[in-house]
């Protein structure tokens, strides 16, 4: 039993940077503290509304706590007040339950709680189920305020961690999945490719959209963790670097899907025969291998924050881009010779090279520098237009 407990604790400690683990620990601590405080201030024997509210308020990041906490508190308080009115008049019956749900959902639309409208009804139902006396119901309001204050204070004093590392790992994982797909496509070019196999690669490329969506969710969490966080300097720069990096990889994923479609069409045209002569196939395999490596190097550069490591990553990416372009030019010359002998699939050959060029252009360091400057300028301009008096103050805070 003790050995199992030690293993569980060790596993929890090893996963302490996991967002789910951190959220679980923080929510548990905030709910427990709010319950202890409510025991001292409320006349209820079991003031469970306080930990309930704390659970609703506490978020993974400080920014999301401050931005959503008020709406959550508002939704809970409104639900409690509605329940007080119903408990004083009719109590809990099947028809009063229906009425309180209807009233809560309607009122929730008018009190600006946005996505937390269902929580108005949830709070009202929970309070109605345990509240039959108006004086007792007001204790529920006190408990709600205790839970809200503890939840907001908890994440304000104990600032949540920054999830930039997790987002960077997600971006690198996406690049490595794209790399594996490109390597697989390249390996198949040296032999006849059945149409169904090429179509399977196309389907795999299409599934990258789901991977991009997962990385986007991790990145949104990282962006929230950077906002208003005193641990972070130059938070705006970090957010823009990560966001533009993901945007670039998303464009490359789309181009990779088009490339897979081009090869599928070529396999259909050359059914039962090799897609390319042997020397051309080897050159294209080498090209795809090098482009795949540049994708990973680009992701590493995006997720690197230490200046020395960033310089090394940039040099590595620049070298891989030069090597990939040299191989691309060699492959283009070989394809031109093939087209001159047999021009039947010239448009597919041209499309293949154009798609590789698009990926290399997106990964180009000069292109990325221009994109970063454009995004920084746009962000500064939009913030100055929205809040001209606070723009300089936010710049000093790095938010």
N, C-alpha and C positions, 0 to 999 in steps of 0.2 A: 504494500500500500504506500509506504513512504517512498519507495523507489519510483513508483508510478507518479506520485505527486512531484518528486524532484524532476522527473523527466518533463512533466507538464509545465512546471515553472521554467525549466531551461528552454523548452520550446517557445514559451511565451516571451522570454527575454530575447531569444534569437530573432523573433519576429516583431520586436518592439517598434521598428520603423515602418511596419506595415500599417497603412491607413486604417484598416478595419480593426486591428489590435489597439491602436492608439485611441480610436474613437470609443471602443468598448471600455477601455480603462478610464478615460476621461469622463465618459457619461456615468459610469458606475460611481466614480468618486464624487462627482457633482451631485448626483441624486442622493447619495448617502449623507453628504454634508447638509444638503437642504432638509433632509428628514430630521437630522439631529437638531438643526436650528428650529424647525417647526415644532418639535416636541417641547421646546422651551417656551415658545411664544403662543402656540395655539392651544385652545382648550380641548381639542379633539384628542382622543386616546390614540388614534392611528392617523396622523395627518398625511395621507398618501398623495394628496393633490400636490404638495410641495415637490417631492421627487418626480412626480409625473411631469410637472412643468419644467423642472430642471432638465429632464431627459429630452423634452421637446426643444429647449432653448440651446443646449450645448451643441456646438458644431465642431467639425474638424479644424477649421481655420478661424482666426480672429475676425477676418473680414466678413465671412459668412455669418458669424455669430452676431456681429454688430448690425449687419444689414438685414438679416432675417429674424433676429431675436425680438425686435420690437413687434413685428407682425405676428410672430408666434405668441408673444405675451398678450397682444391685443385679441387674438383668436381665442385663447384660453379664458381670458377675463370675460369677454362677451358671452362665451358659452356658459360660464359659471353664473353670470347675471341672469341669463335666460332660464337656466335651471332653477335659480332662486325663485323667480316669478312663478314658474310652473309648480314647484314643490309647495309654495305657499297657497296655491289655488286648488290644484287637483291631485297632486302626488303622481305616482307611477302607475299607469295602466297602459293597455295596448294602444288605445287611441291617443293618450297624452304623449306616449313615446313617438308616435307618428307625427303629432303636431309639433313636438319639440325639435324633431329632425328637420321638418319643413321650415319652421321658423328660424332655426339656426342657419340653414343653408341660404335662406333668403336674406337674413340680416348680415351674414358674412359677406355677401356681395356688396354691401353698402358701407362697410367699415374698413375697407382697403387692406384686407389681409391677403389678397392675391391668391397664391397657390395654397394657402392654409385654410381655405374655406371649410374643407371637411373637418378640420380640427375644432372648429366652433361646435359642430354637432357632436363630435366625439367627447369633448369636454362637458358639454351639456348633459349627454347621456350618462357619463360616469358620475357626475355630481348628482343628477336626478336619482340615480340608483341608490345613493347612500344618504341623501338629504331629504328629510321630511319636515324639518323645523327651520324657520327662517334664520333664527339666531345661529344655528349650526351652519347654515349655508354661508353666512358671512365669514365664518372661520375658513371656509374654502377659498374665499377671496384672499384672505390673509395668507393662506398657504400658497396660493398661486403666486402672489407677489414675492413671497420668500423664495420659492423655487426659481422665479425669474431673476431675482437679484443675485442669487447664488450662481445660477447658470451664466449670467453675463459677467459677473465678477470673476468667476473661475477662469474663463478664457481671456479676460482682460489682464489679470494678474499673472496667471500661468500661461504665457503666450504659447499657442500651439506650434509644433515644429514646421519648418519650411519643407515643402514636398517637391523641391526642384530636383533633387536626386532621383526620386521615384519617377518623375516625368521624363528626366533624361534617360533613365534606363528603359522606359517604355518606347521612347523615340529610337534608341539604339536597337531594341528588339524588333521594331518594325523594319528598320533598315536591314537587319540580318535576315528577316523573313523574305524580304524582297531580293536579297542577295542569293539566298538558297534557290528561289524560283528562277532567277537569271542563270545561275550555274546549271540547274537542271535543263533549262531550255538549250543552253550552249552545248551540253554534252550530247544532246539528241541530234544535233545538226550534222554529225559525221556519218549518219546512217539513215536509211529510209524511215520516214516518220509517218506512221498511220494517222489518218485524220482524227480518229477517236482519241489518240494520245495527245495530239496537238490541241484538240478541243478541251481535254482535261486540264492542260496547262492554262488555257484561256479561262476556264472556270476558276482555277486556283488564283489567277490574277484578279478576277472579279471579286473574290472573297477578301482581297486586301482592303476593300472598302470597310468591312467590319472591323478589321484591325486598326484602320485609321480612326474610326469612331471611338474605339477603346482608348487609343492614345490621346485623343482629343479630350475625353473625360478626365484622364489623369492630368493633362495639361491645364484644364480649367481649375482643378483643385490646386495645382501648383501656383497658378496665377492668383487665386484667392489667398493662398498662404503668404504671398509676397506683399499683398496690399496691407498697409497700416501696421506692418510688423516691424517692431523696433530692432529686431535682429538683423534686418536686411538693409543694406545700402545699395543704391542704384537698382531698386526693385523694378522700375519701368524698363530699364535696359535688359534685365534678366527675362522679363515677360516677353518683350519683343523678340529677343534672340530665340527663345524657345518656340514662340508662335510662328515666326517666319520660317524657322527650321522645319516645323511640322507642315506648314503650307507647301514648302518646297518638296518634301517627301510625298505629300499627297498628289502634287502635280506629276512627280516621277511615277507614282503608282498608276495614275491614269494613263501615262504614256506607255508604261510597261504593259498595261492591259491592251492598248492598241497594238503594241509590238507582237503580243501573243496572238492577236486576231490576224495580223498580217501573216504570221507563220502558219496559222491554221488555214488561211486562204491559199497560201502557197502549197501546203501539203495536199489540199484538195485538187489543186491544178496539176500537181506532179504525183498523183496517186500511184503508189507502188514503186517509185523511183527516188533516188536521192534528191534532196532539195537543192544542193549545191555540189559542184565538183569538190574533190577532196581538199585541195589547197585552199579554196575559198571557205569551206566549212571549218577548217582548222583556224583560219584567220578570224572568222566570225566568232568561233568559240572563245578564242583568246580575247577578242574585243569585249564580249559579254562578261567574261571573267573580270576584266579590268574595270569595266563600268560598275559591276557588282561591288568590287572592292572600294570604289570611290563613294558609293552610297553609304557604306559603313563608316568610312573615314569622315564623310560629311556629318553623319549623325554624332560621331565622337566629338567633332569640333563644336557642334551645337551644344552638346551637353557638358562641355569642359568649361570650368569656371576659374581655375588657377591659371594665372597669366603664362607661366613657363610651359605648362602642359598645353595651353591653347596655342602658343607659338609652334610647338612641336607638331600638334595636330594640323595646324594650317600648312606647315611645310610638307607634311606627309600627303595631305590632300592635293596640294599644288603639284607635287611630283607624280601622283597617280593620275591626275588630269592630263598632264603632259604626255605620259606614257599611253593613256587611253586614246588621246587624239592621234598620236603617231600610229598606233595600231589601226585606228579608224581609217586613216588615209591609205594605209596599205590595203585594207579590206576593200575600200572603195575602188582602188585601181584594179584589183582582181575582179570585182563585180563588173566593172566597166568592160573588161575583156570578155566576160561571159555574155554580157548584153550585146556586144558587137558581133559575137558568133551566133547568139540565139536570143533575139529581143522579145520573145513571147511574154516573159514575166517581168519586163523591165520596170513597170510601175510598182510592183511589189518589192523589187530590190531597192528602188529609190525610196519607197516608204520606210523600209527597214532602216536605211541609213539616216533618214530624216528623224526617225524616232530616237535613234541613238544620239544624234546631234542635239535633240531637244533636252534629253536627260543631262548631257554634258553641259549644255548652256545653263540649265537650272542650277547645277552644282558649281558653276564657275565662281571663283572668289570675288571677282570684280562685280559680277551680277549680284552676289549676296551683299556686298558692301553697299551698293546703291539701294538695294531693297531695305536694308537696315536704316539707312539715312532717311529714306522716304517715310518709313513707318515712324521713326522718331519725330520727324518734322510734323507728320500728320497728327500724332498723338499730342504734341505740344500745342499745335494750332487749335485742335478741337477742345482741349482742356482750357486754354486761354479764352476761347469763345464762350464756353459754358460758365466758367467761374473766373472771370478776369481778376477779381480781388484776391482769390485764394491760390492763383496759379503759382506765384512766386513762393508761397508758403509750402505748397505741395512739392515744388522742385527741391526745396531744402530737405524735405522729409524723404525724398526719393520714391514717392508713391504716384 
